[in-house]
Amino acid sequence: MHLLELYPKAQQQCGLQGCYLALALHRQAAVGEVLIYANYIASVDGRISVWNDASGEYVVPDAIANPRDWRLYQELAAQADVMLTSARYFRQLATGTAQDLLPVGMQAEYADLGAWRKEQGMASQPDVVVISRSLDIPAAALEKVQDRRVMVCTSEAAPERQISRLESLGVDVVIAGKQRVEGIALQQSLVARGYRSAYMIAGPEVHRTLLADKVLNRLFLTTNFQLLGGNAFHTILSGALVEPAPMQLRSLYLDQSDQTDQSGHSKPLGQLFAQYVLMTNGREFSVGMEG
């Protein structure tokens, strides 16, 4: 089933595979800059995660998680020099409750993405930056990502004991703020290490930090056509912003296909894939495409 492009080219069909890969996000930033982009899937009533009594954590609702959105998630990961995540993800990784090992996926259906990265001269996997105040990151989880460089960004208020523990495990610990990780300091740390594309897959608090400090450049948002309800949930943003973060729609696709649920039943699947550009002082991120 093809996607129907609604914007900017209305009523034009295109394939799902390659839809986001064609954006070449890894080549958007000029030398000395880094493009930072985020991605979420949400229900129509804005739920990106809901409370799960069994695990005692907030999880992506099974009702909206689907392989077509996951394909585009993987395509965004394939274009990243580095992925920005949280200590919470690494704690889930250690207990086996994480949604997946950090992409790019090694399954056969994503083999084209691994080949694409090789063609582009990129490492087989993006590096990882963990954003954390407590530095409560299990060593067992770090062992799962030994095939890539891992850096932890924290604040001056971080426990010295935890910093020493992580450094003894070979982790590069970077101070990027006083009481909290600050977006501009994080951005500068990425630039200093030569990264040109950074994919943020952390939760709403990190999202707010990047927005508040005006260092987020793109937002990819899948809206799945279901209402979930409930009182214990997360949305794409938590906390207050001093001022609204203005966005411009860059692209919008309608996906109308069927998906198979865990019981093997087929049901209609409807969702929108939207790409927004974050505006700063009336301007979007300065594009410095390579030849």
One Martini backbone bead per residue (centre of mass of N, CA, C, O) as a GRO file, in nm:
protein
  291
    1MET     BB    1   0.094   0.038   0.025
    2HIS     BB    2   0.060   0.356  -0.036
    3LEU     BB    3   0.121   0.684  -0.015
    4LEU     BB    4  -0.039   1.002   0.046
    5GLU     BB    5   0.032   1.304  -0.063
    6LEU     BB    6  -0.060   1.628   0.085
    7TYR     BB    7   0.238   1.751   0.146
    8PRO     BB    8   0.312   1.959  -0.110
    9LYS     BB    9   0.194   1.714  -0.299
   10ALA     BB   10  -0.106   1.672  -0.387
   11GLN     BB   11  -0.215   1.350  -0.458
   12GLN     BB   12   0.056   1.184  -0.423
   13GLN     BB   13   0.223   0.892  -0.476
   14CYS     BB   14   0.413   0.674  -0.246
   15GLY     BB   15   0.643   0.500  -0.097
   16LEU     BB   16   0.746   0.393   0.201
   17GLN     BB   17   1.005   0.303   0.102
   18GLY     BB   18   1.220   0.590   0.126
   19CYS     BB   19   1.071   0.844   0.224
   20TYR     BB   20   1.293   0.939   0.447
   21LEU     BB   21   1.566   0.873   0.311
   22ALA     BB   22   1.544   1.112   0.093
   23LEU     BB   23   1.631   1.356   0.293
   24ALA     BB   24   1.928   1.363   0.386
   25LEU     BB   25   2.005   1.442   0.696
   26HIS     BB   26   2.327   1.390   0.692
   27ARG     BB   27   2.347   1.660   0.469
   28GLN     BB   28   2.233   1.940   0.599
   29ALA     BB   29   2.490   2.005   0.752
   30ALA     BB   30   2.733   2.198   0.809
   31VAL     BB   31   3.021   2.269   0.902
   32GLY     BB   32   2.962   2.323   1.247
   33GLU     BB   33   2.697   2.150   1.238
   34VAL     BB   34   2.368   2.028   1.364
   35LEU     BB   35   2.111   1.801   1.313
   36ILE     BB   36   1.808   1.795   1.504
   37TYR     BB   37   1.588   1.511   1.558
   38ALA     BB   38   1.247   1.402   1.604
   39ASN     BB   39   1.031   1.117   1.725
   40TYR     BB   40   0.674   1.026   1.703
   41ILE     BB   41   0.397   0.840   1.839
   42ALA     BB   42   0.037   0.905   1.820
   43SER     BB   43  -0.258   0.964   1.913
   44VAL     BB   44  -0.523   1.166   1.872
   45ASP     BB   45  -0.501   1.219   2.204
   46GLY     BB   46  -0.164   1.225   2.249
   47ARG     BB   47  -0.048   0.936   2.298
   48ILE     BB   48   0.282   0.786   2.357
   49SER     BB   49   0.217   0.688   2.657
   50VAL     BB   50   0.138   0.431   2.901
   51TRP     BB   51   0.040   0.280   3.177
   52ASN     BB   52   0.198  -0.017   3.324
   53ASP     BB   53   0.141  -0.235   3.574
   54ALA     BB   54   0.337  -0.472   3.518
   55SER     BB   55   0.607  -0.280   3.477
   56GLY     BB   56   0.592   0.020   3.599
   57GLU     BB   57   0.549   0.175   3.315
   58TYR     BB   58   0.592   0.356   3.035
   59VAL     BB   59   0.431   0.276   2.720
   60VAL     BB   60   0.381   0.186   2.414
   61PRO     BB   61   0.105   0.137   2.257
   62ASP     BB   62  -0.013  -0.135   2.091
   63ALA     BB   63  -0.237   0.010   1.919
   64ILE     BB   64  -0.008   0.202   1.757
   65ALA     BB   65   0.191   0.004   1.700
   66ASN     BB   66   0.380  -0.031   1.383
   67PRO     BB   67   0.562  -0.131   1.101
   68ARG     BB   68   0.539   0.133   0.931
   69ASP     BB   69   0.650   0.327   1.137
   70TRP     BB   70   0.912   0.162   1.196
   71ARG     BB   71   1.040   0.206   0.924
   72LEU     BB   72   1.074   0.516   0.957
   73TYR     BB   73   1.240   0.504   1.211
   74GLN     BB   74   1.478   0.358   1.071
   75GLU     BB   75   1.536   0.578   0.858
   76LEU     BB   76   1.619   0.792   1.062
   77ALA     BB   77   1.851   0.628   1.189
   78ALA     BB   78   2.024   0.590   0.925
   79GLN     BB   79   2.090   0.923   0.925
   80ALA     BB   80   2.260   0.891   1.185
   81ASP     BB   81   2.540   0.958   1.377
   82VAL     BB   82   2.346   1.007   1.632
   83MET     BB   83   2.188   0.909   1.941
   84LEU     BB   84   1.932   1.037   2.155
   85THR     BB   85   1.904   0.946   2.497
   86SER     BB   86   1.823   0.766   2.793
   87ALA     BB   87   1.856   0.610   3.094
   88ARG     BB   88   1.586   0.463   3.084
   89TYR     BB   89   1.648   0.292   2.840
   90PHE     BB   90   1.892   0.138   2.971
   91ARG     BB   91   1.724   0.009   3.195
   92GLN     BB   92   1.541  -0.146   2.999
   93LEU     BB   93   1.766  -0.303   2.857
   94ALA     BB   94   1.861  -0.462   3.114
   95THR     BB   95   1.547  -0.592   3.156
   96GLY     BB   96   1.399  -0.633   2.862
   97THR     BB   97   1.182  -0.365   2.808
   98ALA     BB   98   1.268  -0.267   2.555
   99GLN     BB   99   1.162  -0.216   2.238
  100ASP     BB  100   1.471  -0.192   2.138
  101LEU     BB  101   1.746  -0.195   1.990
  102LEU     BB  102   1.934   0.019   1.869
  103PRO     BB  103   1.945   0.139   1.586
  104VAL     BB  104   1.997  -0.045   1.325
  105GLY     BB  105   1.841  -0.297   1.209
  106MET     BB  106   1.917  -0.660   1.163
  107GLN     BB  107   1.701  -0.727   0.993
  108ALA     BB  108   1.613  -0.809   0.676
  109GLU     BB  109   1.419  -0.549   0.628
  110TYR     BB  110   1.703  -0.360   0.696
  111ALA     BB  111   1.943  -0.413   0.496
  112ASP     BB  112   1.928  -0.153   0.320
  113LEU     BB  113   2.028   0.040   0.547
  114GLY     BB  114   2.308  -0.076   0.589
  115ALA     BB  115   2.396  -0.034   0.293
  116TRP     BB  116   2.351   0.271   0.285
  117ARG     BB  117   2.559   0.350   0.499
  118LYS     BB  118   2.800   0.237   0.347
  119GLU     BB  119   2.769   0.418   0.094
  120GLN     BB  120   2.796   0.689   0.285
  121GLY     BB  121   3.035   0.631   0.502
  122MET     BB  122   2.909   0.491   0.747
  123ALA     BB  123   2.848   0.350   1.013
  124SER     BB  124   2.665   0.078   1.105
  125GLN     BB  125   2.624   0.260   1.367
  126PRO     BB  126   2.518   0.475   1.572
  127ASP     BB  127   2.584   0.664   1.802
  128VAL     BB  128   2.573   0.747   2.165
  129VAL     BB  129   2.360   0.963   2.367
  130VAL     BB  130   2.329   1.016   2.715
  131ILE     BB  131   2.073   1.169   2.903
  132SER     BB  132   2.178   1.264   3.243
  133ARG     BB  133   2.169   1.317   3.597
  134SER     BB  134   2.217   1.040   3.768
  135LEU     BB  135   2.370   0.794   3.613
  136ASP     BB  136   2.163   0.542   3.595
  137ILE     BB  137   2.367   0.307   3.434
  138PRO     BB  138   2.390   0.001   3.331
  139ALA     BB  139   2.641  -0.210   3.242
  140ALA     BB  140   2.469  -0.421   3.084
  141ALA     BB  141   2.373  -0.217   2.867
  142LEU     BB  142   2.650  -0.122   2.757
  143GLU     BB  143   2.730  -0.406   2.641
  144LYS     BB  144   2.514  -0.384   2.394
  145VAL     BB  145   2.704  -0.114   2.274
  146GLN     BB  146   3.013  -0.193   2.175
  147ASP     BB  147   2.974  -0.110   1.852
  148ARG     BB  148   2.984   0.183   1.987
  149ARG     BB  149   2.977   0.503   2.073
  150VAL     BB  150   2.968   0.634   2.415
  151MET     BB  151   2.785   0.910   2.555
  152VAL     BB  152   2.760   1.129   2.844
  153CYS     BB  153   2.521   1.370   2.943
  154THR     BB  154   2.564   1.620   3.196
  155SER     BB  155   2.597   1.773   3.505
  156GLU     BB  156   2.747   1.932   3.774
  157ALA     BB  157   2.537   1.764   3.974
  158ALA     BB  158   2.666   1.509   3.941
  159PRO     BB  159   2.783   1.223   4.057
  160GLU     BB  160   3.108   1.137   4.099
  161ARG     BB  161   3.081   0.831   4.129
  162GLN     BB  162   2.934   0.789   3.855
  163ILE     BB  163   3.145   0.905   3.673
  164SER     BB  164   3.373   0.706   3.747
  165ARG     BB  165   3.225   0.448   3.667
  166LEU     BB  166   3.186   0.514   3.364
  167GLU     BB  167   3.484   0.568   3.293
  168SER     BB  168   3.573   0.271   3.369
  169LEU     BB  169   3.381   0.172   3.111
  170GLY     BB  170   3.452   0.386   2.864
  171VAL     BB  171   3.296   0.649   2.913
  172ASP     BB  172   3.199   0.959   2.784
  173VAL     BB  173   3.195   1.233   3.001
  174VAL     BB  174   2.975   1.521   2.978
  175ILE     BB  175   2.952   1.856   3.052
  176ALA     BB  176   2.607   2.022   2.994
  177GLY     BB  177   2.577   2.190   3.268
  178LYS     BB  178   2.462   2.261   3.579
  179GLN     BB  179   2.163   2.134   3.677
  180ARG     BB  180   2.140   2.069   3.368
  181VAL     BB  181   2.088   1.984   3.060
  182GLU     BB  182   2.191   2.180   2.789
  183GLY     BB  183   2.125   2.234   2.466
  184ILE     BB  184   2.373   2.401   2.372
  185ALA     BB  185   2.591   2.221   2.502
  186LEU     BB  186   2.510   1.969   2.349
  187GLN     BB  187   2.548   2.078   2.066
  188GLN     BB  188   2.853   2.144   2.100
  189SER     BB  189   2.942   1.852   2.158
  190LEU     BB  190   2.862   1.740   1.881
  191VAL     BB  191   3.034   1.927   1.704
  192ALA     BB  192   3.315   1.859   1.837
  193ARG     BB  193   3.266   1.543   1.720
  194GLY     BB  194   3.141   1.574   1.410
  195TYR     BB  195   2.844   1.594   1.409
  196ARG     BB  196   2.546   1.623   1.174
  197SER     BB  197   2.343   1.394   1.296
  198ALA     BB  198   2.056   1.390   1.531
  199TYR     BB  199   1.860   1.142   1.708
  200MET     BB  200   1.571   1.186   1.901
  201ILE     BB  201   1.437   0.923   2.153
  202ALA     BB  202   1.325   1.065   2.381
  203GLY     BB  203   1.140   1.220   2.595
  204PRO     BB  204   0.956   1.502   2.691
  205GLU     BB  205   1.186   1.641   2.855
  206VAL     BB  206   1.403   1.654   2.637
  207HIS     BB  207   1.230   1.796   2.431
  208ARG     BB  208   1.196   2.057   2.593
  209THR     BB  209   1.492   2.135   2.610
  210LEU     BB  210   1.540   2.168   2.302
  211LEU     BB  211   1.317   2.378   2.260
  212ALA     BB  212   1.392   2.594   2.475
  213ASP     BB  213   1.700   2.610   2.338
  214LYS     BB  214   1.679   2.601   2.022
  215VAL     BB  215   1.798   2.293   1.885
  216LEU     BB  216   1.560   2.202   1.732
  217ASN     BB  217   1.471   2.125   1.383
  218ARG     BB  218   1.300   1.847   1.384
  219LEU     BB  219   0.963   1.696   1.344
  220PHE     BB  220   0.835   1.366   1.379
  221LEU     BB  221   0.478   1.278   1.328
  222THR     BB  222   0.272   1.021   1.427
  223THR     BB  223  -0.083   0.976   1.358
  224ASN     BB  224  -0.301   0.766   1.505
  225PHE     BB  225  -0.639   0.649   1.440
  226GLN     BB  226  -0.676   0.677   1.778
  227LEU     BB  227  -0.849   0.636   2.085
  228LEU     BB  228  -0.747   0.587   2.436
  229GLY     BB  229  -0.721   0.737   2.685
  230GLY     BB  230  -0.679   0.809   3.003
  231ASN     BB  231  -0.467   0.936   3.287
  232ALA     BB  232  -0.191   0.774   3.225
  233PHE     BB  233   0.032   0.985   3.047
  234HIS     BB  234   0.208   1.082   2.749
  235THR     BB  235   0.348   1.335   2.569
  236ILE     BB  236   0.566   1.518   2.362
  237LEU     BB  237   0.526   1.724   2.616
  238SER     BB  238   0.690   1.867   2.905
  239GLY     BB  239   0.631   2.134   3.051
  240ALA     BB  240   0.752   2.455   3.021
  241LEU     BB  241   0.735   2.734   2.805
  242VAL     BB  242   0.820   3.055   2.762
  243GLU     BB  243   0.765   2.994   2.454
  244PRO     BB  244   0.660   2.922   2.171
  245ALA     BB  245   0.709   2.672   1.912
  246PRO     BB  246   0.755   2.729   1.598
  247MET     BB  247   0.599   2.580   1.302
  248GLN     BB  248   0.651   2.401   0.992
  249LEU     BB  249   0.526   2.243   0.732
  250ARG     BB  250   0.687   2.001   0.513
  251SER     BB  251   0.522   1.719   0.550
  252LEU     BB  252   0.243   1.494   0.424
  253TYR     BB  253   0.106   1.166   0.505
  254LEU     BB  254  -0.114   0.910   0.397
  255ASP     BB  255  -0.209   0.606   0.577
  256GLN     BB  256  -0.388   0.329   0.413
  257SER     BB  257  -0.414   0.027   0.585
  258ASP     BB  258  -0.326  -0.288   0.698
  259GLN     BB  259  -0.320  -0.472   1.011
  260THR     BB  260  -0.173  -0.708   1.230
  261ASP     BB  261  -0.246  -0.845   1.508
  262GLN     BB  262  -0.173  -1.059   1.776
  263SER     BB  263  -0.427  -1.251   1.663
  264GLY     BB  264  -0.426  -1.220   1.329
  265HIS     BB  265  -0.590  -0.969   1.274
  266SER     BB  266  -0.739  -0.759   1.048
  267LYS     BB  267  -0.698  -0.397   1.033
  268PRO     BB  268  -0.743  -0.086   1.002
  269LEU     BB  269  -0.502   0.168   0.895
  270GLY     BB  270  -0.451   0.499   1.028
  271GLN     BB  271  -0.216   0.763   0.921
  272LEU     BB  272   0.016   1.027   0.992
  273PHE     BB  273   0.299   1.183   0.825
  274ALA     BB  274   0.494   1.430   0.987
  275GLN     BB  275   0.685   1.732   0.901
  276TYR     BB  276   0.873   1.959   1.101
  277VAL     BB  277   0.980   2.294   1.131
  278LEU     BB  278   1.185   2.477   1.330
  279MET     BB  279   1.165   2.807   1.446
  280THR     BB  280   1.419   3.078   1.446
  281ASN     BB  281   1.368   3.392   1.412
  282GLY     BB  282   1.198   3.309   1.140
  283ARG     BB  283   1.391   3.054   1.104
  284GLU     BB  284   1.552   2.798   0.970
  285PHE     BB  285   1.765   2.580   0.923
  286SER     BB  286   2.072   2.590   0.786
  287VAL     BB  287   2.153   2.481   0.478
  288GLY     BB  288   2.450   2.247   0.389
  289MET     BB  289   2.477   2.096   0.127
  290GLU     BB  290   2.627   1.859  -0.027
  291GLY     BB  291   2.759   1.727  -0.333
   0.00000   0.00000   0.00000
